[in-house]
């Protein structure tokens, strides 16, 4: 994707780009927080654009070295895997800039030491030496853009974040971090060590909110032209109203409307807006997207949202407003998307205990095990369980799991060990005895399957 395309994707996100660029200019760490599929990855990738850097930072883009790191691509969710991903992307960025051959060789030596170290104590030392060499061996400030940071922050040894904090303290004017997560880092800190890491972002946490109505309509119009889909002005207005400014809900709703129109033409069925509105509420993809948004909320936030929709006074809706789930206007508070609002209202009807075995309330995103509500799953854990649940008593092989959980672009990037670790974490939350699982079963040499109760 070229710089012009990246700039086009940032329509409606200009203030967010300006905020992060200002942090980079002032050597301040910054945390981007947003609900599922709101555009965090798109924003972080865009920050690597030389055109945006020149526009916001002025002068030469050589004054800052932005390194984008997609942490979905870590070879393993460990301290070593974390360091390997950062150094690998640093080398790629240095190669794309040209020159600085001696510096690239120094980082390459550190990379090889991290990947193949016989002594585990050498791994963090090699990483730290590489970062320090890069920060002191050239004038540009290093800005590490750590995308999909949630899983790494939850699973990697706390000492890794102590080292990141120490590096930042040592190289203050030459190094800063930008993270992208679904929840504020402080909500996920595990101990004092990660707490010190979180302190670096306390003053600069930016919530990525839904797009404005005007920007949503511009995106829908661009999508319609790109896909040659005949959407009228009224069509675009309806979709923007019901989906709100959530990029994936906007596109999904547009596809549902198009499909409903095509089916109506074939079957002489109704294709008016009332019919399309019903189709949107009942569409499986729309419901799953709403379920992801619902699962991004804490139990207290879910209860507050339901209370708000019931017309009750909600004393503490601050976090919902921060996330953009609730918007404040002159007429009061409202949910940003009618589709999500309808989804939330239905949760009051399904909060009840289920039968034995594992049951997923796909709309609510709740998981029940033997009639009891299971602990909250991470996004990856939920995607895996959703795949297994949809193939109950059938084997899911590695390729199907990677495609459904991480995406088809990661087929060659995710190894068996990472899948096994994800399955292990899922069992810890679901199985009465994770050592002797009775629901999430391994079929040696073939994959995994979810079995029903006996």
Sine and cosine of phi, psi and omega as CSV:
sin_phi,cos_phi,sin_psi,cos_psi,sin_omega,cos_omega
0.00,0.00,0.79,-0.62,-0.03,-1.00
-0.99,0.11,0.11,-0.99,-0.08,-1.00
-0.88,0.47,-0.62,0.78,-0.02,-1.00
-0.89,0.46,-0.69,0.72,0.03,-1.00
-0.90,0.45,-0.62,0.79,0.01,-1.00
-0.91,0.42,-0.70,0.72,0.02,-1.00
-0.87,0.49,-0.65,0.76,0.02,-1.00
-0.88,0.48,-0.61,0.79,-0.01,-1.00
-0.93,0.37,-0.32,0.95,-0.04,-1.00
-1.00,-0.01,0.19,0.98,0.08,-1.00
-0.87,0.50,0.81,-0.59,-0.04,-1.00
1.00,0.02,-0.16,0.99,0.01,-1.00
-0.92,-0.39,0.29,0.96,-0.07,-1.00
-0.86,0.51,-0.66,0.75,-0.01,-1.00
-0.91,0.42,-0.59,0.81,0.01,-1.00
-0.92,0.39,-0.67,0.74,0.04,-1.00
-0.89,0.47,-0.71,0.71,0.00,-1.00
-0.86,0.51,-0.65,0.76,-0.02,-1.00
-0.89,0.45,-0.75,0.66,-0.04,-1.00
-0.92,0.38,-0.66,0.75,0.01,-1.00
-0.89,0.46,-0.59,0.81,0.04,-1.00
-0.90,0.43,-0.63,0.78,0.06,-1.00
-0.89,0.45,-0.68,0.73,0.01,-1.00
-0.90,0.44,-0.64,0.77,0.01,-1.00
-0.89,0.46,-0.59,0.81,-0.04,-1.00
-1.00,-0.09,0.16,0.99,0.00,-1.00
0.85,0.52,0.64,0.77,0.03,-1.00
-0.96,-0.29,0.64,-0.77,0.09,-1.00
-0.96,0.28,0.50,-0.86,-0.11,-0.99
-0.61,-0.79,0.66,-0.75,0.03,-1.00
-0.91,-0.43,0.81,-0.59,0.09,-1.00
-0.98,-0.18,0.81,-0.59,-0.04,-1.00
-0.82,-0.57,0.71,-0.70,0.02,-1.00
-0.25,-0.97,0.41,-0.91,0.00,-1.00
-0.95,0.32,0.11,-0.99,-0.09,-1.00
-0.82,0.57,0.75,-0.66,0.12,-0.99
0.86,0.51,0.48,0.88,0.00,-1.00
-1.00,0.09,-0.24,0.97,0.06,-1.00
0.86,-0.50,0.35,0.94,-0.03,-1.00
-0.90,0.44,-0.73,0.68,-0.03,-1.00
-0.91,0.41,-0.64,0.77,0.03,-1.00
-0.87,0.50,-0.66,0.75,0.01,-1.00
-0.90,0.43,-0.75,0.67,-0.05,-1.00
-0.91,0.42,-0.63,0.78,0.05,-1.00
-0.89,0.46,-0.62,0.78,-0.02,-1.00
-0.90,0.44,-0.50,0.86,-0.04,-1.00
-0.90,0.43,-0.33,0.94,0.03,-1.00
-0.98,0.19,-0.13,0.99,-0.04,-1.00
-0.93,0.36,0.82,-0.58,0.02,-1.00
-0.89,0.45,-0.54,0.84,0.01,-1.00
-0.91,0.42,-0.69,0.72,0.03,-1.00
-0.93,0.38,-0.59,0.81,0.01,-1.00
-0.90,0.43,-0.68,0.73,0.03,-1.00
-0.91,0.42,-0.64,0.77,-0.03,-1.00
-0.91,0.42,-0.66,0.75,-0.13,-0.99
-0.99,-0.12,-0.44,0.90,-0.07,-1.00
-0.97,-0.25,-0.31,0.95,0.02,-1.00
0.95,0.32,0.23,-0.97,0.03,-1.00
0.90,0.43,-0.54,-0.84,-0.05,-1.00
-1.00,-0.02,0.60,-0.80,0.07,-1.00
-0.93,0.36,-0.12,0.99,0.04,-1.00
-0.96,0.27,-0.12,0.99,0.01,-1.00
-0.98,0.20,-0.27,0.96,0.04,-1.00
-0.71,-0.71,0.65,-0.76,0.06,-1.00
-0.91,-0.40,0.99,-0.14,0.01,-1.00
-1.00,0.06,0.81,-0.59,0.02,-1.00
-0.86,-0.51,0.93,-0.36,0.01,-1.00
-1.00,0.09,0.77,-0.64,-0.03,-1.00
-0.81,-0.59,0.93,-0.37,0.07,-1.00
-1.00,0.06,0.97,-0.24,-0.09,-1.00
-0.98,0.22,-0.03,1.00,0.23,-0.97
-0.93,0.37,-0.30,0.95,-0.07,-1.00
-0.99,-0.15,0.20,0.98,0.07,-1.00
-0.89,0.45,0.66,-0.75,-0.03,-1.00
-0.91,0.40,-0.52,0.85,0.07,-1.00
-0.40,-0.92,0.58,-0.81,-0.06,-1.00
-0.99,0.11,0.96,0.29,0.02,-1.00
-0.68,-0.73,0.13,-0.99,0.06,-1.00
-0.86,0.51,-0.69,0.73,0.01,-1.00
-0.89,0.45,-0.70,0.71,0.01,-1.00
-0.89,0.45,-0.60,0.80,0.03,-1.00
-0.89,0.45,-0.76,0.65,0.00,-1.00
-0.90,0.44,-0.65,0.76,-0.01,-1.00
-0.87,0.50,-0.68,0.73,-0.01,-1.00
-0.89,0.45,-0.67,0.74,-0.01,-1.00
-0.90,0.43,-0.75,0.66,-0.04,-1.00
-0.92,0.39,-0.60,0.80,0.04,-1.00
-0.86,0.51,-0.71,0.71,0.00,-1.00
-0.95,0.30,-0.50,0.86,0.10,-0.99
-0.89,0.46,-0.69,0.72,0.01,-1.00
-0.90,0.44,-0.66,0.75,0.00,-1.00
-0.90,0.43,-0.64,0.77,0.00,-1.00
-0.93,0.36,-0.65,0.76,0.04,-1.00
-0.89,0.46,-0.65,0.76,0.01,-1.00
-0.90,0.43,-0.61,0.79,-0.02,-1.00
-0.94,0.34,-0.43,0.90,0.00,-1.00
-0.99,0.14,-0.39,0.92,-0.02,-1.00
0.97,0.24,0.28,-0.96,0.01,-1.00
0.94,0.34,-0.20,-0.98,0.08,-1.00
0.79,0.62,0.69,0.73,-0.08,-1.00
-0.88,0.47,-0.68,0.74,-0.01,-1.00
-0.89,0.46,-0.62,0.79,0.01,-1.00
-0.93,0.38,-0.64,0.77,0.04,-1.00
-0.89,0.46,-0.64,0.77,0.02,-1.00
-0.90,0.43,-0.62,0.79,0.02,-1.00
-0.89,0.45,-0.72,0.70,0.01,-1.00
-0.92,0.40,-0.59,0.80,0.02,-1.00
-0.88,0.48,-0.65,0.76,0.05,-1.00
-0.88,0.48,-0.70,0.71,0.03,-1.00
-0.89,0.45,-0.63,0.77,0.02,-1.00
-0.88,0.48,-0.73,0.69,0.00,-1.00
-0.89,0.46,-0.60,0.80,0.01,-1.00
-0.92,0.40,-0.62,0.79,0.03,-1.00
-0.92,0.39,-0.67,0.74,-0.08,-1.00
-0.95,0.31,-0.63,0.77,-0.17,-0.99
-0.88,-0.47,0.30,0.95,-0.05,-1.00
-0.89,0.46,0.76,-0.65,0.07,-1.00
-0.98,0.21,-0.54,0.84,0.00,-1.00
-0.98,-0.18,0.89,-0.45,-0.05,-1.00
-0.86,0.50,-0.39,0.92,0.01,-1.00
-0.94,0.34,-0.34,0.94,-0.01,-1.00
-0.98,0.19,-0.33,0.94,-0.08,-1.00
-0.89,0.45,-0.82,0.57,0.02,-1.00
-0.90,0.43,-0.54,0.84,0.01,-1.00
-0.91,0.42,-0.68,0.74,0.02,-1.00
-0.90,0.43,-0.62,0.78,0.03,-1.00
-0.90,0.43,-0.76,0.65,-0.02,-1.00
-0.88,0.47,-0.66,0.75,0.02,-1.00
-0.88,0.47,-0.62,0.79,-0.01,-1.00
-0.92,0.39,-0.69,0.73,0.02,-1.00
-0.90,0.45,-0.70,0.71,-0.02,-1.00
-0.90,0.43,-0.65,0.76,0.00,-1.00
-0.89,0.46,-0.65,0.76,-0.02,-1.00
-0.93,0.36,-0.63,0.77,-0.05,-1.00
-0.96,0.28,-0.48,0.88,-0.04,-1.00
-0.98,-0.20,-0.23,0.97,-0.08,-1.00
-1.00,-0.05,-0.04,1.00,0.05,-1.00
-0.44,-0.90,0.36,-0.93,-0.16,-0.99
-0.98,0.21,-0.30,0.95,-0.10,-0.99
-0.95,0.30,0.63,-0.78,0.09,-1.00
-0.97,0.26,0.75,-0.67,0.02,-1.00
-0.99,0.11,0.84,-0.54,0.04,-1.00
-0.88,-0.47,0.95,-0.31,-0.01,-1.00
-1.00,0.02,0.88,-0.48,0.01,-1.00
-0.99,-0.15,0.99,-0.17,-0.13,-0.99
-0.99,-0.12,1.00,-0.05,-0.05,-1.00
-1.00,0.06,0.44,-0.90,-0.02,-1.00
0.80,0.59,0.76,0.65,-0.14,-0.99
-0.99,0.16,-0.24,0.97,-0.15,-0.99
-0.83,0.56,-0.80,0.59,-0.10,-1.00
-0.91,0.41,-0.68,0.73,0.02,-1.00
-0.87,0.49,-0.71,0.71,-0.03,-1.00
-0.91,0.42,-0.53,0.85,-0.02,-1.00
-0.98,0.18,-0.48,0.88,-0.19,-0.98
-0.94,-0.35,-0.51,0.86,-0.10,-0.99
-0.96,0.27,0.54,-0.84,-0.01,-1.00
-0.80,0.60,0.68,-0.73,-0.05,-1.00
-0.84,0.55,-0.46,0.89,-0.04,-1.00
-0.89,0.46,-0.46,0.89,0.03,-1.00
-0.89,0.45,-0.59,0.81,-0.03,-1.00
-0.99,0.15,-0.44,0.90,0.15,-0.99
-0.89,0.46,-0.66,0.75,-0.01,-1.00
-0.93,0.36,-0.63,0.78,0.06,-1.00
-0.89,0.46,-0.64,0.77,0.04,-1.00
-0.91,0.43,-0.68,0.73,-0.01,-1.00
-0.90,0.43,-0.64,0.77,0.04,-1.00
-0.89,0.46,-0.68,0.74,0.01,-1.00
-0.89,0.46,-0.68,0.73,0.00,-1.00
-0.91,0.42,-0.59,0.80,-0.05,-1.00
-0.97,0.24,-0.59,0.81,-0.11,-0.99
-0.91,-0.42,0.61,0.79,-0.26,-0.96
-0.72,0.69,-0.78,0.62,-0.06,-1.00
-0.98,0.19,-0.12,0.99,-0.08,-1.00
-0.93,-0.37,-0.04,1.00,-0.11,-0.99
-0.52,-0.85,0.71,-0.70,0.18,-0.98
-0.50,-0.87,0.32,-0.95,-0.06,-1.00
-0.87,-0.49,0.56,-0.83,0.18,-0.98
-0.80,-0.59,0.84,-0.54,0.00,-1.00
-0.93,-0.38,0.45,-0.89,0.09,-1.00
-0.80,-0.60,0.87,-0.50,-0.05,-1.00
-0.65,-0.76,0.27,-0.96,0.04,-1.00
-0.99,0.15,-0.40,0.92,0.00,-1.00
-0.72,-0.69,0.42,-0.91,0.03,-1.00
-0.83,0.56,0.61,-0.79,-0.04,-1.00
-0.84,0.55,-0.60,0.80,-0.02,-1.00
-0.88,0.47,-0.48,0.88,0.02,-1.00
-0.95,0.32,-0.33,0.94,-0.09,-1.00
-0.94,-0.34,-0.04,1.00,-0.05,-1.00
-0.90,0.44,0.61,-0.79,-0.13,-0.99
-0.97,-0.25,-0.46,0.89,-0.10,-1.00
-0.35,-0.94,-0.08,-1.00,-0.03,-1.00
-0.88,0.48,-0.60,0.80,-0.04,-1.00
-0.89,0.46,-0.75,0.66,0.02,-1.00
-0.94,0.33,-0.44,0.90,0.06,-1.00
-0.89,0.46,-0.64,0.77,0.03,-1.00
-0.91,0.41,-0.59,0.81,0.07,-1.00
-0.90,0.43,-0.69,0.72,-0.02,-1.00
-0.89,0.46,-0.49,0.87,-0.01,-1.00
-0.84,0.54,-0.49,0.87,-0.04,-1.00
-0.92,0.40,-0.37,0.93,-0.10,-1.00
-0.96,-0.29,-0.06,1.00,-0.14,-0.99
-0.84,0.54,-0.62,0.78,-0.07,-1.00
-1.00,0.06,-0.17,0.99,-0.08,-1.00
-0.67,-0.74,0.93,0.36,0.09,-1.00
-0.93,-0.36,0.83,-0.56,-0.08,-1.00
-0.90,-0.43,0.88,-0.48,0.06,-1.00
-1.00,0.09,0.80,-0.60,0.03,-1.00
-1.00,0.03,0.93,-0.38,-0.12,-0.99
-0.99,-0.16,0.23,-0.97,0.06,-1.00
-0.84,0.54,0.43,-0.90,0.00,-1.00
-0.95,0.32,0.38,-0.93,0.04,-1.00
-0.94,0.35,0.28,-0.96,0.02,-1.00
-0.86,0.51,-0.69,0.73,-0.03,-1.00
-0.89,0.45,-0.70,0.71,0.02,-1.00
-0.91,0.42,-0.62,0.78,0.04,-1.00
-0.86,0.51,-0.67,0.74,0.00,-1.00
-0.92,0.38,-0.61,0.79,0.07,-1.00
-0.89,0.45,-0.67,0.74,0.02,-1.00
-0.90,0.43,-0.67,0.74,0.02,-1.00
-0.90,0.43,-0.66,0.75,0.03,-1.00
-0.89,0.45,-0.67,0.74,0.02,-1.00
-0.91,0.42,-0.65,0.76,0.03,-1.00
-0.89,0.45,-0.68,0.73,0.00,-1.00
-0.88,0.47,-0.66,0.75,0.02,-1.00
-0.94,0.35,-0.64,0.76,-0.03,-1.00
-0.92,0.39,-0.61,0.79,-0.04,-1.00
-0.99,-0.12,0.01,1.00,-0.01,-1.00
0.84,0.54,0.70,0.72,0.02,-1.00
-0.99,-0.17,0.80,-0.60,-0.06,-1.00
-0.98,0.19,0.99,0.14,0.08,-1.00
-0.99,-0.17,0.78,-0.63,0.04,-1.00
-0.99,0.12,0.15,-0.99,0.06,-1.00
-0.87,0.50,-0.63,0.77,0.03,-1.00
-0.92,0.39,-0.61,0.79,0.05,-1.00
-0.86,0.50,-0.76,0.65,-0.03,-1.00
-0.88,0.47,-0.64,0.77,0.01,-1.00
-0.90,0.44,-0.67,0.74,0.01,-1.00
-0.90,0.44,-0.73,0.69,-0.03,-1.00
-0.88,0.47,-0.70,0.71,0.01,-1.00
-0.89,0.46,-0.54,0.84,-0.01,-1.00
-0.95,0.32,-0.70,0.71,-0.11,-0.99
-1.00,0.10,-0.53,0.85,-0.05,-1.00
-1.00,0.03,-0.36,0.93,-0.09,-1.00
0.94,0.33,-0.26,-0.96,-0.07,-1.00
-1.00,-0.04,0.58,0.82,0.02,-1.00
-1.00,-0.07,0.91,-0.42,-0.13,-0.99
-0.80,0.60,-0.70,0.71,-0.05,-1.00
-0.95,0.31,-0.65,0.76,0.06,-1.00
-0.89,0.46,-0.59,0.81,0.03,-1.00
-0.89,0.46,-0.78,0.63,-0.04,-1.00
-0.93,0.37,-0.65,0.76,0.02,-1.00
-0.88,0.47,-0.68,0.73,0.00,-1.00
-0.90,0.44,-0.62,0.79,0.04,-1.00
-0.90,0.44,-0.64,0.77,0.02,-1.00
-0.92,0.39,-0.64,0.77,0.03,-1.00
-0.89,0.46,-0.69,0.72,0.02,-1.00
-0.88,0.48,-0.70,0.72,0.00,-1.00
-0.88,0.47,-0.69,0.72,-0.01,-1.00
-0.91,0.41,-0.64,0.77,0.01,-1.00
-0.90,0.44,-0.63,0.77,0.03,-1.00
-0.91,0.41,-0.67,0.74,0.00,-1.00
-0.90,0.43,-0.69,0.72,0.01,-1.00
-0.91,0.41,-0.60,0.80,0.01,-1.00
-0.89,0.45,-0.61,0.79,0.01,-1.00
-0.91,0.41,-0.55,0.83,-0.02,-1.00
-0.98,0.19,-0.60,0.80,-0.15,-0.99
-0.94,-0.34,0.16,0.99,-0.01,-1.00
0.83,0.56,0.54,0.84,0.01,-1.00
-1.00,0.01,0.17,-0.99,0.00,-1.00
-0.95,0.31,0.63,-0.78,0.07,-1.00
-0.77,-0.63,0.41,0.91,0.01,-1.00
-0.97,0.26,0.12,-0.99,-0.11,-0.99
-0.91,0.41,-0.53,0.85,0.02,-1.00
-0.90,0.43,-0.68,0.73,0.02,-1.00
-0.91,0.42,-0.69,0.72,-0.01,-1.00
-0.91,0.43,-0.60,0.80,0.02,-1.00
-0.89,0.46,-0.64,0.77,0.05,-1.00
-0.91,0.42,-0.64,0.77,0.00,-1.00
-0.89,0.45,-0.64,0.77,0.00,-1.00
-0.90,0.44,-0.69,0.72,0.00,-1.00
-0.89,0.45,-0.53,0.85,-0.08,-1.00
-0.99,-0.13,-0.09,1.00,-0.05,-1.00
-0.93,0.38,0.73,-0.69,-0.08,-1.00
-0.90,0.44,-0.66,0.76,-0.03,-1.00
-0.92,0.38,-0.65,0.76,0.05,-1.00
-0.88,0.48,-0.69,0.72,-0.02,-1.00
-0.90,0.43,-0.64,0.76,0.01,-1.00
-0.91,0.42,-0.64,0.77,0.02,-1.00
-0.91,0.42,-0.65,0.76,0.06,-1.00
-0.91,0.41,-0.59,0.81,0.03,-1.00
-0.89,0.45,-0.61,0.80,0.05,-1.00
-0.89,0.46,-0.69,0.72,0.03,-1.00
-0.89,0.45,-0.67,0.74,0.01,-1.00
-0.88,0.47,-0.66,0.75,-0.03,-1.00
-0.95,0.31,-0.32,0.95,0.06,-1.00
-0.96,0.28,-0.20,0.98,-0.02,-1.00
-1.00,-0.09,0.54,-0.84,0.11,-0.99
-0.96,0.29,0.21,-0.98,0.01,-1.00
-0.86,0.51,-0.66,0.75,0.01,-1.00
-0.90,0.44,-0.63,0.78,0.03,-1.00
-0.93,0.38,-0.62,0.78,0.05,-1.00
-0.89,0.46,-0.70,0.71,0.01,-1.00
-0.90,0.43,-0.63,0.78,0.03,-1.00
-0.91,0.43,-0.62,0.79,0.00,-1.00
-0.92,0.40,-0.68,0.73,0.03,-1.00
-0.90,0.44,-0.67,0.75,0.02,-1.00
-0.88,0.48,-0.66,0.75,0.02,-1.00
-0.88,0.47,-0.67,0.74,0.00,-1.00
-0.93,0.36,-0.39,0.92,0.06,-1.00
-1.00,0.06,0.09,1.00,0.04,-1.00
0.99,0.14,0.20,0.98,0.00,-1.00
-1.00,0.08,0.46,-0.89,0.05,-1.00
-0.96,0.26,0.81,-0.58,-0.02,-1.00
-0.95,-0.31,0.91,-0.41,-0.08,-1.00
-0.95,0.31,-0.63,0.78,-0.10,-0.99
-0.85,-0.53,1.00,0.07,0.06,-1.00
-0.92,-0.38,0.28,0.96,-0.11,-0.99
-0.86,0.51,-0.71,0.70,-0.05,-1.00
-0.93,0.37,-0.56,0.83,0.06,-1.00
-0.91,0.41,-0.59,0.81,0.05,-1.00
-0.94,0.33,-0.66,0.75,0.04,-1.00
-0.84,0.55,-0.67,0.74,-0.04,-1.00
-0.98,0.19,-0.17,0.98,-0.01,-1.00
0.99,0.11,0.06,1.00,0.04,-1.00
-0.92,0.40,-0.65,0.76,0.07,-1.00
-0.94,-0.35,0.74,-0.67,0.02,-1.00
-0.92,-0.38,0.61,-0.79,-0.02,-1.00
-0.96,-0.29,0.84,-0.54,0.03,-1.00
-0.82,-0.57,-0.03,-1.00,0.00,-1.00
-0.90,0.44,-0.41,0.91,-0.03,-1.00
-1.00,-0.06,-0.05,1.00,0.03,-1.00
0.79,-0.62,-0.35,-0.94,-0.03,-1.00
-0.99,-0.16,0.60,-0.80,0.03,-1.00
-0.51,-0.86,0.40,-0.92,0.06,-1.00
-0.97,0.23,0.66,-0.75,-0.15,-0.99
-0.91,0.42,-0.41,0.91,-0.06,-1.00
-0.78,-0.63,0.77,-0.64,0.06,-1.00
-0.91,0.42,-0.54,0.84,0.02,-1.00
-0.90,0.43,-0.70,0.71,0.03,-1.00
-0.92,0.39,-0.60,0.80,0.02,-1.00
-0.88,0.47,-0.71,0.70,0.04,-1.00
-0.90,0.44,-0.63,0.77,0.05,-1.00
-0.87,0.49,-0.72,0.70,-0.03,-1.00
-0.90,0.44,-0.63,0.78,0.01,-1.00
-0.88,0.47,-0.58,0.81,-0.04,-1.00
-0.95,0.32,-0.29,0.96,-0.03,-1.00
-0.93,0.38,-0.42,0.91,0.04,-1.00
-0.91,0.41,-0.43,0.90,-0.08,-1.00
-1.00,0.03,-0.25,0.97,-0.11,-0.99
-0.91,-0.43,0.07,1.00,0.00,-1.00
-0.99,0.15,0.98,0.18,0.01,-1.00
-0.54,-0.84,0.30,-0.95,-0.03,-1.00
-0.96,0.29,0.56,-0.83,0.00,-1.00
-0.96,-0.28,-0.08,-1.00,0.00,-1.00
-0.97,0.26,-0.05,-1.00,0.04,-1.00
-0.89,0.45,0.36,-0.93,0.00,-1.00
1.00,-0.05,-0.18,-0.98,0.01,-1.00
-0.99,-0.15,0.77,-0.64,0.03,-1.00
-0.75,-0.66,0.69,-0.72,0.03,-1.00
-0.92,-0.39,0.82,-0.58,0.19,-0.98
-1.00,0.02,1.00,-0.08,-0.14,-0.99
-0.86,0.50,-0.60,0.80,-0.01,-1.00
-0.91,0.43,-0.74,0.67,-0.05,-1.00
-0.99,0.15,-0.41,0.91,-0.10,-1.00
0.99,0.14,0.09,1.00,0.00,-1.00
-0.98,0.19,0.56,-0.83,0.05,-1.00
-0.86,-0.51,0.79,-0.61,-0.02,-1.00
-0.91,-0.41,0.71,-0.70,0.04,-1.00
-0.84,-0.54,0.91,-0.41,-0.02,-1.00
0.79,0.61,0.66,0.75,0.08,-1.00
0.99,0.10,0.03,1.00,0.00,-1.00
-0.89,-0.45,0.61,-0.79,0.00,-1.00
-0.94,0.35,0.80,-0.61,-0.03,-1.00
-0.98,0.18,0.34,-0.94,0.08,-1.00
-0.86,0.50,0.37,-0.93,-0.01,-1.00
-0.88,0.47,0.75,-0.67,0.02,-1.00
-1.00,-0.06,0.49,-0.87,0.15,-0.99
-0.95,0.30,0.17,-0.99,-0.02,-1.00
-0.87,0.50,-0.70,0.71,0.00,-1.00
-0.91,0.40,-0.67,0.75,0.02,-1.00
-0.88,0.47,-0.66,0.75,-0.03,-1.00
-0.92,0.38,-0.66,0.76,0.02,-1.00
-0.88,0.47,-0.66,0.75,0.02,-1.00
-0.90,0.44,-0.72,0.69,-0.01,-1.00
-0.90,0.44,-0.63,0.78,0.00,-1.00
-0.88,0.47,-0.64,0.77,0.05,-1.00
-0.89,0.45,-0.76,0.65,-0.02,-1.00
-0.90,0.44,-0.63,0.78,-0.01,-1.00
-0.91,0.42,-0.61,0.79,0.03,-1.00
-0.96,0.27,-0.21,0.98,0.04,-1.00
-0.84,-0.55,0.69,0.73,-0.08,-1.00
-0.78,0.62,0.77,-0.64,0.00,-1.00
0.92,0.40,0.22,0.98,0.08,-1.00
-0.87,-0.49,0.55,-0.84,-0.06,-1.00
-0.98,0.21,0.71,-0.71,0.12,-0.99
-0.93,-0.36,0.87,-0.49,-0.03,-1.00
-0.99,0.12,0.05,-1.00,-0.07,-1.00
-0.83,0.55,-0.69,0.72,-0.11,-0.99
-0.92,0.39,-0.63,0.77,0.02,-1.00
-0.92,0.39,-0.61,0.79,0.00,-1.00
-0.92,0.40,-0.75,0.66,-0.02,-1.00
-0.88,0.48,-0.70,0.72,-0.03,-1.00
-0.89,0.46,-0.65,0.76,-0.06,-1.00
-0.99,0.16,-0.55,0.84,-0.09,-1.00
-1.00,0.00,-0.77,0.64,-0.05,-1.00
-0.99,-0.16,-0.52,0.86,-0.05,-1.00
0.89,-0.45,0.45,-0.89,-0.10,-0.99
-0.90,0.44,-0.39,0.92,0.01,-1.00
-0.94,0.34,-0.18,0.98,-0.08,-1.00
-0.96,-0.27,0.19,0.98,-0.07,-1.00
-0.80,0.60,-0.68,0.73,-0.06,-1.00
-1.00,-0.04,0.05,1.00,-0.09,-1.00
-0.97,-0.24,-0.45,0.89,-0.08,-1.00
-0.98,-0.18,0.86,-0.51,-0.04,-1.00
-1.00,-0.08,0.08,-1.00,-0.04,-1.00
-0.87,0.49,-0.61,0.79,-0.06,-1.00
-0.89,0.46,-0.62,0.79,-0.01,-1.00
-0.94,0.34,-0.61,0.80,0.06,-1.00
-0.90,0.43,-0.69,0.72,0.00,-1.00
-0.87,0.49,-0.63,0.78,0.00,-1.00
-0.92,0.39,-0.64,0.77,0.03,-1.00
-0.91,0.42,-0.67,0.74,0.05,-1.00
-0.88,0.47,-0.65,0.76,0.01,-1.00
-0.88,0.47,-0.68,0.73,0.02,-1.00
-0.91,0.42,-0.60,0.80,0.02,-1.00
-0.91,0.43,-0.67,0.74,0.03,-1.00
-0.89,0.45,-0.61,0.79,0.02,-1.00
-0.85,0.53,-0.52,0.86,-0.05,-1.00
-1.00,-0.04,-0.38,0.93,-0.13,-0.99
-0.93,-0.36,-0.57,0.82,-0.14,-0.99
-0.99,0.12,0.69,-0.72,0.12,-0.99
-0.84,0.54,-0.60,0.80,0.07,-1.00
-0.70,-0.71,0.99,-0.10,-0.07,-1.00
-0.85,0.53,-0.46,0.89,-0.01,-1.00
-0.93,0.36,-0.53,0.85,0.03,-1.00
-0.83,-0.56,0.97,0.25,-0.09,-1.00
-0.91,0.42,0.57,-0.82,0.06,-1.00
-0.87,-0.49,-0.10,1.00,-0.01,-1.00
-0.88,-0.48,-0.81,0.59,0.00,-1.00
-1.00,-0.03,0.98,-0.21,-0.17,-0.99
-0.96,-0.28,0.57,-0.82,0.12,-0.99
-1.00,-0.06,0.76,-0.65,0.12,-0.99
-0.95,-0.33,0.99,-0.15,-0.20,-0.98
-0.80,0.60,0.77,-0.64,0.04,-1.00
0.98,0.18,-0.09,1.00,-0.07,-1.00
-0.81,-0.59,-0.55,0.84,0.01,-1.00
0.55,-0.84,-0.60,-0.80,-0.05,-1.00
-0.69,-0.73,0.39,-0.92,0.10,-1.00
-0.51,-0.86,0.42,-0.91,0.07,-1.00
-0.98,-0.21,0.79,-0.62,-0.02,-1.00
-0.94,-0.35,0.49,-0.87,0.05,-1.00
-0.98,0.19,0.17,-0.99,0.02,-1.00
-0.91,0.42,0.44,-0.90,0.00,-1.00
-0.92,0.40,0.00,0.00,0.00,0.00
